[in-house]
């Protein structure tokens, strides 16, 4: 913001970076879940070890939670006045 970025640009930059990290994390998590599903087969009651609906529901829920956890702080940061963020804190100056 202090360098001339618009609030939408700041949100898009933060959101894009977090979305890439989230995608990598979800992909690694899905690979781990597929690998662990054969080991945990005895604990899965009522679903198969590769149930597509369950994987899609968990993936969607985690993606929404991750994107919401990114968007809300980015929106709040974009609302801060750049002058206020650059001004030294008066309490720390003493």
C-alpha positions as CSV (number, residue, x, y, z in Angstrom):
1,X,0.0,0.0,0.0
2,X,2.8,2.4,0.8
3,X,4.4,1.8,-2.6
4,X,1.2,2.7,-4.5
5,X,-0.6,-0.6,-4.7
6,X,-4.4,-0.5,-4.7
7,X,-6.2,-2.5,-2.0
8,X,-7.4,-5.0,-4.7
9,X,-3.9,-5.6,-5.9
10,X,-2.7,-6.2,-2.3
11,X,-5.5,-8.7,-1.7
12,X,-4.8,-10.4,-5.0
13,X,-1.1,-10.8,-4.3
14,X,-1.6,-12.2,-0.8
15,X,-4.4,-14.4,-1.9
16,X,-2.5,-15.7,-4.9
17,X,0.6,-16.6,-2.9
18,X,-1.5,-18.3,-0.2
19,X,-3.6,-20.2,-2.8
20,X,-0.4,-21.6,-4.4
21,X,0.8,-22.8,-1.0
22,X,-2.6,-24.2,-0.2
23,X,-2.8,-26.1,-3.5
24,X,0.6,-27.7,-2.8
25,X,-0.4,-28.6,0.8
26,X,-3.7,-30.1,-0.4
27,X,-2.0,-32.1,-3.1
28,X,0.6,-33.5,-0.6
29,X,-2.2,-34.2,1.9
30,X,-4.3,-36.1,-0.7
31,X,-1.2,-38.2,-1.6
32,X,-0.6,-38.9,2.0
33,X,-4.3,-39.8,2.5
34,X,-4.3,-42.2,-0.4
35,X,-1.1,-43.9,0.9
36,X,-2.5,-44.1,4.5
37,X,-5.9,-45.3,3.5
38,X,-4.7,-48.9,3.0
39,X,-3.2,-48.9,6.5
40,X,-6.3,-47.4,8.1
41,X,-8.8,-49.6,6.2
42,X,-9.9,-51.3,9.4
43,X,-11.0,-48.0,10.9
44,X,-13.1,-46.8,7.9
45,X,-16.7,-47.8,8.6
46,X,-19.3,-47.4,5.9
47,X,-17.0,-46.0,3.2
48,X,-14.4,-47.5,0.9
49,X,-10.8,-46.5,1.3
50,X,-10.9,-44.5,-1.9
51,X,-14.4,-42.9,-1.6
52,X,-14.4,-40.0,-4.0
53,X,-17.3,-38.1,-2.3
54,X,-15.5,-38.2,1.1
55,X,-12.2,-37.0,-0.4
56,X,-14.0,-34.2,-2.3
57,X,-15.9,-33.0,0.8
58,X,-12.7,-32.9,2.9
59,X,-10.7,-31.3,0.1
60,X,-13.4,-28.6,-0.4
61,X,-13.8,-27.9,3.3
62,X,-10.0,-27.5,3.8
63,X,-9.7,-25.3,0.7
64,X,-12.5,-23.0,1.8
65,X,-11.1,-22.8,5.3
66,X,-7.6,-22.0,4.0
67,X,-8.9,-19.4,1.5
68,X,-11.0,-17.7,4.2
69,X,-8.1,-17.7,6.6
70,X,-6.1,-15.9,3.9
71,X,-8.7,-13.5,2.6
72,X,-9.9,-12.0,5.9
73,X,-6.5,-10.8,7.1
74,X,-5.6,-9.6,3.6
75,X,-8.7,-7.5,3.4
76,X,-8.0,-6.1,6.8
77,X,-4.4,-5.2,5.8
78,X,-5.7,-3.5,2.6
79,X,-7.9,-1.3,4.7
80,X,-5.0,0.1,6.8
81,X,-4.0,3.7,5.9
82,X,-0.4,3.6,4.5
83,X,0.6,6.6,6.5
84,X,-0.5,5.0,9.7
85,X,1.5,1.8,9.0
86,X,4.7,3.8,8.3
87,X,4.4,6.1,11.3
88,X,6.6,5.0,14.2
89,X,4.8,3.8,17.3
90,X,4.9,6.5,19.9
91,X,5.2,4.0,22.7
92,X,8.3,2.4,21.3
93,X,10.0,5.8,20.7
94,X,10.2,6.6,24.4
